[in-house]
Amino acid sequence: MNIEVQVYDNGDHTAIVWLPKDGAPIDGCLGFAIKRDNNGAEDYLHSFVGFTEGATFPKDPQSWWQWPLQRYMWWDYHVKCGDTVKYQVIPVTGTPDNLQLNVNLASDWTPEMKVSGQCTQSMEAYFNKGIVAAQWVSRELDQEAQGKNRKTAINDIIKHPGDPLRDALAGLLKVEILKLLDDAKDGQVYAALYELNDPELEARLTAMKGNAHVVLANGAFSSKKPDENADARAALKKAGVDLHDRMVGSGHFAHNKFAVICDANGKAQKVLTGSTNWSVTGLCTQANNGLIINDASVADCFLQQWNRLKEAGNGFPADLKSANSEIKQFTVDGVKVTPWFAPTTNGQDLDYARKLIANAKTGILFLFFNPGTYTEDPTKETLLQDVLARQKDNLYIRGVVNQQIKNLVTLVGDPTQTGKPVPHAAMVPANIKKAFHNWEDELLGASMVMVHSKCIVLDPFGDYPVLMTGSHNLGFKASHANDDNLVILEGPEAAPLAVAYAVNIIAIYQNYRWNSYVTQHSQDPNAWHGLQGDDKWQAGHLTGSGLDEIKFWTTGPAGAAAHSAAASASEGTPHTAAHKTPRKQTVKTTSTRQRKS
């Protein structure tokens, strides 16, 4: 029997997926252990539930396998950027009271992988850990809150540089944005920002003084608070930053969050874009991403947009919209890069994206904040509608939307949904509201925003992967009324970027899917809450949609096979596209008699 093991990384964590090649259960298998070699040190990945409720987790890392994984996909959040890792998947057999590592059925070690946010030679992707509705956050808050209300505590924690929980939530995303600004201190930075209140990011800009050029919006303004960024605006002016106000009116948001890094002469070198507002919540308590494109031509395209925004003042002149509506395309590391800016004259950015969505062949993954409402007018549809419309074509579709949208996404646990199954395609954030067996209760968020990332991934393992991301909310208003940017990266060489984002999306999706399950079944005595004491647990994973999902992540890649050979040939060269391309290894076991037919 063959077991296929696939390992992916995105700089923040790795994902390990495995499947018996013939799709058959392993006789007597009570779960799997994942053995990890991290820079030469071996241990086992941590599980969270045992066979007996209330049992104490083994303290010795070499015994962690005694709480095996009864599933075929797992994540390793304890890697760090720069680590070199490999994994071995080992069936655990026997009985709950007498478990054994069945090394005779163990996979070979996967090829070594260097954890890195460097996706291609010139493009990097970074993510934070801003999912507050998570067990590790609950445990940390229990220690740091010191009797305070959890929400009050976390709102205080994220404002203080150096706090361990702040740093953990902000993750590699904060590290890399700060590094980008530190490296630019002898050059110039041109930033267009919707929000600015993070103390570390603000400090980097004020330290640059006149070498920092900022178009600063009024944020999510209201009649009571017409300038959400008033304090930061005053601090930048006092420091001598080259500041340009963009105080837009009702019906608009100056919604960009990009920064162009230039040399001392003002020549564009690289650009940072993505979904991350330069705020404490943007860095720490919302799911966000950052994309760095180290290409002078693409960076100059963003610099030209910065200048157009500066010239526009507080308005939306016709020449701004017409310039935004013209297609601009570049090739970076073999990837077709199309930066779109909004507002457009007629939704040209959405039209371009819709055609790509319509051509997806195998799967679509996504994160949305608020793309807008459902409509039957095809010219005003959100891209979420276009994505969910592809369900009829039996594509693998998974994603999370920050809130309910009537006729599109419904919150599991809504009284009107009682008794209905947890949907597969689109999740809405949910938390474990009270202790559920071995799981603590969780805080949902520090604000109403839990998922702020805006990204769509098409066919990450197919012949023509596509990634869409930026500040753009991927709907009609963003395209027609707001300052925004949407970068579309496509083609075979875009696979490493598409996979990095897909790994981020599926981890967020699975977190909220489990929380939704608990929300729906918290009073059900038959709900799953611990490991099953026999090998029948495999059935649900190896049939129907469970099997389809694992196949997508293991045997699904149509275009990845060619890239895998390149990856193997380029081991040890972390800054090549091949290094970051998904690697797949088929490993053999020695017995067929221990397999159920």
N, C-alpha and C positions, 0 to 999 in steps of 0.2 A: 504494500500500500504506500502511496506517496502522500506526503503532507506538504502543501504549498504554504510558505511563510513569506509574507511581504512586510517590509519595514519602511516607513516614511518618516520624515522629520520636517519641521518648519522653523527650526531655531529655538522655539519655545519648548517643544516636547516631541516625542516620537509616538507613532501609532504602529502597533504590531497586529497583523491580521493573518489568520491561518485557516486552513480547511483541508480535510482529507480529500485527495484528488478525486476519488470515486464518490465523494459525497456521503459515504456510509458512516454510521456511528461506530465507535471503537468499543468493543465488548469490555464491560467492566470499568469504563472510564468514569470517574467521579469529578472530572474537571482537568484543568491544565495548570502546570507551573510554567512560568517564564523566567528562565535563568538569564541574567544579564552580565556581560563583561563590559565594564566601563573603565577604560584606560588601564586594563589589566586586572582590576579588582572585580571578583565575581560575587554576586548575591542574587536574590530573587525579587521580582516585582511584588509590591505590596497589594494585598487584597483588602476587602473591607467587611467581609461577612463570612461566618463559619457555618458549621452544620447545626450547632446548638445555640439557640438564642441566649445572649448574655455571656457567651464564652469569651475568655480573655485571649486576645490576639497574641501569638507567639512573639516573645521579645527578641529572640535570637534571629537575626536576618537570614541565617542559613536554614531556619525552620519555617520561614514565611510560606513556603509552598504547601504547608499543612492546611492552609485556607486556600484551596485551589480556585481557579476561575472557571465558572460554568458558563462560558461563552467563547467566542472565536475572534474577539477584537478587544484590545486593551491599549491603555495609554501609559506612557512613562513620563511623568511630570518632574522627575527628579534629575533629569539630565540638564546640563548647562551648555551654552554655546561654546564650542571648542572641544567638547568631549568626543572621544572616539568609542563607539559602542557597537556591540553585536549581541544577538539574542539566540536562545535555544528554547524551543517549545517542547515540553515534556508531559505526556499524559500521567495523571495521578490515578492509580487503581487501588483495589483493596476494598476496605470497608471504612466508614467514618471513624471507627475506633482503631483501625489498623491500616493506615494509609501508606502507600509505597510510590516512590518515583519510578515509573516504568521506563528506565533508560533504554531498554531494548526497542522501544517505540519512539524514542526521542528524535527530534529533527536534528540535522546538522546545524552548526552555528551559521547564522546569516553572515553575509559579507560585512566587514567593518564599515561603519558609516560615521563620518565626522559631522556632528550636529552643527548646523550653520544656518543663518538667515540669508546667506549669499546664495541666491537661486541661479543666477547666470553670472557671467563675468562682470556685468555692468548693472545688475538689478538685484536688490535686496528686499525682503519682506519681513516685517516684524509685527508681533502681536503682544497684547497685554494679557493679564489673567483676571480681567475685571468682572468675573462672574461671582457676585457676592453670595448668591444662593448656592453655596457649596459647603460641604462638610468641613473642609480644612479652614475655611474662613470662620465658620461657627466656632471651631475649636480655638482659633487664634483670638477671636473676639471675647470668648469666655475668659481668656487670660488677661487681655488688655483692657477690657471694658471696666473692670474693677467696680462693679455695681451700677455703672451707668446703663441707661437704655442703649441697646445695641446700635440703633440708628444714630443716636446722638454720638456714641463713641466712634463709629466709623467716620462720621462727618468731621470729627475732630482729628482723627488719626491721619486721614488723607491730606490734611493741610500742613503736616509737619515733615519736612525733609529729614531723611535718616530713620524714620520710623520703620521697623522691619516689615510690618504689614503693608504699609504704603508701598514700599519697594517691591514687595512680593506681588501685590496686585498690579502695579504698573509694569512689572516684568521687563523683558528685553526691549519693549517698545520705548519706555522712558530712557533706558540706558543708551539706546542708539540715537534717539533724538538729541539728547544732551551731548553725546559724542560728536554728532554732526555739527552742532553749534560750536563746540569747543574747537574742533578742527578748522572752523571757519573764522576764528578770531582774528587772523591776519588778513582776511579777505572781507567780503561784504555779504550781507544776507538781505534778501528782499522777501518779506512775508506778507501774505494776505490772510487775515485771521478773523474768524467769526466770534470766538471767545478767547479771552486771555485772563487767567487768574491763578495759574499754577506758579508757586513761588520760585521753583527752580528754573522753569522756562523763562519766566519774566526776568529773572536775575541775569540769565545769559544775554538777553536782548539789551537790558540796560547797561551791562558791562561793555557792550560793543559801541555804545553811544552813537556817533554819527555814521558808523559803518553798518548799523542796523537800520533798514528802511522798512517801515511797517504801514500797510493799509489796514486800519483797524475798524471793524464794524461796530454797531451798537448791540450786537448779540440778539438774544430773544427778548427784545424790548417790549415794553407795554406802556400804557398811558401813565401808569404810576411810576414806572422806572424806564424812562426813555433811552437810557444808556446803561446797559448791563456792564459795560467795561470801563465805567468812569474812573475807578481807582487805578486800574492798569494804565489808562490813558494819561492820567496825571503823573504817574511814576515814569512813564516813557518820556513825556515832555520834560520833566525835571532832569532826567539823565542826559538829555540832548540827543535822543534818538530821532531820526528823520521820520516823523510821524505824519500820516495823512488820514484824516477822518473819512469814514464812509458811513454816514448816518442815514440809512435808508428809511423809507416810510412804510406805512401799513400795506400789507399784501406782498411784501418783499422781505427776503433775508439776504444779507451779504455773507454768504454761507461758506466761503472757501476756508481751507486750512492747509495752505501750501507754503513752502519756503524754498526759494531758489538760492543756492550757494554759488557765489561768484568769487573770482580771484580779486586781488587788490585793485585791478583796473576796471572791475565791474563786468568782466566777461563771464557769462554763465557757464557753470561746470556741472552741476547736478541739481536735482530737485527732489524734495520730499513732498509727497501727497498722501492721500488716504482719508480715513474717516475721523481722525483724532483731533478733537478740539484741544487747544492749549489751556486746559482747565484741570482742576484737581479731579473732577468727576470723569472728564474725558480720558485722563490717564489711568484712573484707578478703579472706578466702579461701573464702567460701561465696557462692553466688548467692543474693541476698536482695533484698527490695523494701520500700519504705516508702510508705504512703498517708496523706496529710494531708487531713482533712475540716474545712474552716473553716466550721462550722455549730454554733451554740450548742446546738441541740436534740440533735443527735447527740453532741456533746461531753459534754453533761450526762448522756446515757444511759451513757456510759463512766464518768463521774464517780460516778454511782450504783453502778455495778458495782465501782469501786474501793472505795467505802465498804462494800459488802457483803463484799468480800474482807478488808478490815481487821477487820470485825466477826467474820468466820469464824475468825480466828486461824489455827490450824494444822489446822482441821477442814473438813468438808464437810457442814454442817448441811442439813436438809431444806428450810429456807426459801431457802437459796442455790440449790439445784437447781430448786425450783419457780419462783423468779423468773427463772432462766435459760431456762426452758422456755416462757415466754410470748413470743409474737411482738411485736416492737416495730418499727414502720415509720415512716419519715420521707421527705419529698421534698426533695431538694437539687438546685437547678438543673435541675429536671424529672426527675431520676433518682430512682427508688425505691430507698431505702437501708434494708436490713434487717440490723441488728447482732444476731448471735446470740452468747450466752455459754455456756460449758460449765463444769462438767458439767450435762447435762440429765437429766430423769427418764426419757426414753424415746427419745432420738435425734431430737427434733423438728427440730433444725438440719439433720441429714442428710436427713431426709424432705423438707424444703423444697427442699434442693439437688437431690435426686434427680429431683424433678418437673421442674425446669428442665433438667437434663441430658437427660431423656427427651424434652423438647420441642425440643432443638436441631435446626436445619434444615440447616445447611450445614457447620459445622466446629467442632471443639473443640481447644483448645490447653491445655497444662497443664505445671506443674512440681510434683513431689511430693518430700518428704523421705522419710518412712516412714509411709505411711497404715495399715499393718498387713498381716496375712496374708490370703491367699485363703480364702474360705469359701463354702459352698453355702447358707448360711443368709441369705436376702435381707434380714433385719433387721440383720445384722451385717456386710454388705458394706462395703468401703471405697468411696469415691467413684471411685477409680481403676477398680474393677471396673465401675461404672456407665458410666464413660467408654469403656472398652475394649469393653464390650458393644455400643456403638453402631457399631462397625466393620462389623457386618453390614448396616448401613443406608447404606454407601458415603459416609459423611461424611469430610471432610478432618480427620484426627486426627493431631496431632503433639505430643510432649512428652518430658520427661526425668524419670526417677525415680532417686533417689540411689543405690539399691542393687537387687540382684536380689530379686524376690519370686516364689517358686515358683508356677507356673501363670499368672503375669501378665507378668513382665518378666524377660528373661534377658540376661546379659552377653554381648555379642558378643566372641568370642575364647575363651569357655568351651570346653574340649575337647569337651564333648558337643554343641557347636554347630558344629563344624568343617564347612565346606562348605555351611552353610546361608546364605541371603542375609541381608544386613543388614536387620533389620525396619524398617518404615516408622513404625509408630505410636509406639512408646516406646523411647527410648534410655536406657542406663545410662552414667554418666560413664566415659570411657576416655581414656588418654593415649597419645601416641606414645612408645613405650618405648625405642627407639633410633633414631638418625638414619635418615631415610627420604628419599633423594634430596635435595631442597632444604630439608627440614624437620628441625629439631633435635629431639632427645629432650626430653621434657617431664616435669615433676613433676605428679603427679595432684592432690595437695592437701596442705594443712598438717595435716589431720586426716582422720578417716574421713568427714567431711561435706563434700561438694562442692556439691550442690544442696540448699539449705535453704529456698528459697522454697516457699510453698504457695499455689498459685493455679490457678484454672480459668477459661478464657475460652470463652464460647459465642457463636458467630455474630457475630464482631466486625464483619463487613461486612453483616450481615443486618438484618432489620426489627426484631429484638428482641435486641440484644446484652446479654450478662451477664458480669459479673466477680465472682469469688469470691476473697477473700484474707483474710489475718489470720495469727494464730499457730497456728491450728487445722491439725492434720496430716491432716484430711479422712478420718478413719477412726473406727471404733467406739470405741477407747480414748479418743481425744481428746474425743469427744462424751459419754462416760459416766463418765470417771474423772479427767480433767485440768481445771485452770483453763485456759481458752482462749477466743479470740474468733474469729468468722468473720463478715466483713462481705460482704453480697451486694448488688451494685449492678446494677440492671437497667432496661431500657427503651431506646427510641431515643436518648435524650439521654446514655446511658451509652457510646455508641460511642467517644468519644475516650479514655475510660479503658480500655475493652476493647482498643482498637487499641494503645495504649501498652504494655500488658502482652503482647499478642500479639507485638509487635515484639521485646520482650525475650526471650520464650520461643523464638521461631524462631531467633534468633541463637545462643542456647545450644544448642538442638537441633542446628543445622547444624554447630556446632563439634564436638560429641561424635559426630555422625554421621560426619564426616570422620575423626576419630580412630579410630572403630570400624572404618571401612573399612581404614585403615592397619594396625590391629591384625590384621585378618583376612587382609590381602593383603601383609604385609610381605615375605614370601618369594616372592611371585609376580612373575616378571619381566615379565608382561604387565599388571600393575596400572597404573592411571593415575598418572602422576607428572610429566607435563609437557603443554604445549599441543600440540594436534594440528595438523599442518601443512597441513590442507585444511579444507573447509567441512562435512565429514561429521559433525563433533562436534555439530552442531545436532540431529541426529536423536533422540538420547536425551532431549533436553530438550523436544522438540516432539511427543512421542508418549507415550501411557500415563500412568503416575503422575507423570512429570516435567511433562508438560503440565497435568495436573490441578492440580498444586501451584501452578504459575505462574498459571493461570486463577483459582484461589482468591484470589490476592493482587492480581490485576489486574481481570479481568472478573467476579470473583465477587461484589463488593458489590451487594447488592440494595437495601439501605437507604442506602448511602453516596452515591448519586447526588444525592438531595435535599439531603444535607448539603454536598455539594461546592459547590453554588450558594451556600449560606450562607457557606462558607469563602471563596469568591472575593469575596463582598461585604464581608467583614470583614477583609481584609488589613490588617495593621498594628495590629490590636487583639488582642494576645497573650493577654489574660485573658478571652476569651470561649470558649464551648464550640465555636462554629463554627470558630474559628481552629485548633483541634486536631483537628477532624474530618478523616478521611482525604480527601486531595485527589486527584482523578484527572484526567489530561489526555490526550486523544487527539491525537496529533500526526501530521501527514502527511509522507510522503516522495514523491519525484518520479518514481520509476521502478518499473514492474512487470516489466520484462524481466529484471531481475537477481534475480528471485525464482524459486525452484524450485517446481514444482507438485507 
